[in-house]
Amino acid sequence: MLRFISRHKNLFIYLAAYFFAVSITLRYIFVYLNDDSLPQVAGLLAAFLLVLVVQTLLRDRSQLYTHLILVIETGILVVLALLPLRLDFYSTLSVTLALQAVYAFSGKTAFRWIGCLALVVAVLLLYGQGWSRGLPLVVSNTVAVFMVGAFVVLIRRTEAAHRESRRLLSELERAHRQLQIYTAQAEELAVVKDRNRLARDLHDSVSQTIFSMRLTADAVRVLQQRDPSQVSPQLDKLQELSQSALDKMRTMLHELRPSVVAEHGLIPALRHNVTLMERQHGFKVTLDILGTPRLTEEEAEQIYHVIEEALNNVLKHAGTDRANVSVRSENNRMTVKVSDNGKGFSRAAIDKEKNLGLAGMRERLESVGGSLVIESTPGEGTCITMEITSAGKST
């Protein structure tokens, strides 16, 4: 009901104002039809209605006009009250004035006008009707005037709340559409980044191995004519290279399959990977885990691949068959260390990180807000430290 009135506020307020004014006019005409004062009172009421119509026409102009019209209408009300007929119905006209004031002005100004109207009418009623008859009329009229004012203010607030709700809904819809665009862009970016990573991995590993196979095959062809005794070692080398390429391709295909991390969690996936390395390569990895990691699925996925790459580096380049993985989790902070006692490498090699895929490892961690520190000394092994802070769930 309030929403319907709010939508048709102007019509409601002016119909109510006209209704009060016209009903009072008709009441007087029917009650005092044969009274000699009929022309005088009817003229004042007609003037009141005329001024009300003028106020309707001037409502969109300066508020000064509305103040002036309310003063004129209050003056007509005072003249009606001072007629010798001892009329009391004029007080109902104050309801019309209250409707006009609430519609035309803001809350404070409107209620100042309502207060003034209630005070004027109270004085006139007590003066014209006496205390015994006037006091009940004063109370009922004051309550009616303020209730009308409060009701119109409630309508205004409902209307304002409705406009604000529509504005917020519109903003929410725009934000939702923008979020969908951002999500699509993020997905496209993730696909592009994954393609770039695969291209980089293919170039850094498989393509180089295949190139070495081609050179070895060419050498075999030359040695077959010049020094057949050297063909067998080259064929062995060619076989090793082909096996290496096959293993790398299998690793990359494994990465493209549904993630074991997403299915089982980070720690079970690590244990499974360590078991496979020991079974396939005789590579011993000691896992030292303290605490339960609290990571998002994406964070756990990236950390798993970084640890996997670090262990593969130890297996291929460190010249040792042992490595240690330490995982420490406290609250939302996680620290992982992958260390070995192998041959290590120099700082210059660290600066060229592409040779060992270290750049890709760093990029993976930085994509989820983590950091990577590499420490290595020739002959003393290598330690790779990963740190990440997350508000994710347990993985």
Secondary structure, DSSP 8 states (H G I E B T S, - for coil): -HHHHHHTHHHHHHHHHHHHHHHHHHHHHHHSTT-TTHHHHHHHHHHHHHHHHHHHHTTTS-HHHHHHHHHHHHHHHHHHHHSTT---GGGGHHHHHHHHHHHHS-HHHHHHHHHHHHHHHHHHHHHHHHHHHHHHHHHHHHHHHHHHHHHHHHHHHHHHHHHHHHHHHHHHHHHHHHHHHHHHHHHHHHHHHHHHHHHHHIIIIIHHHHHHHHHHHHHHHHHHHH-GGGHHHHHHHHHHHHHHHHHHHHHHHHHHS--HHHHH-HHHHHHHHHHHHHHHH--EEEEEEES--B--HHHHHHHHHHHHHHHHHHHHHSS-SEEEEEEEEETTEEEEEEEE-S----HHHHHTGGGGTHHHHHHHHHHTT-EEEEEEETTTEEEEEEEEE----B-
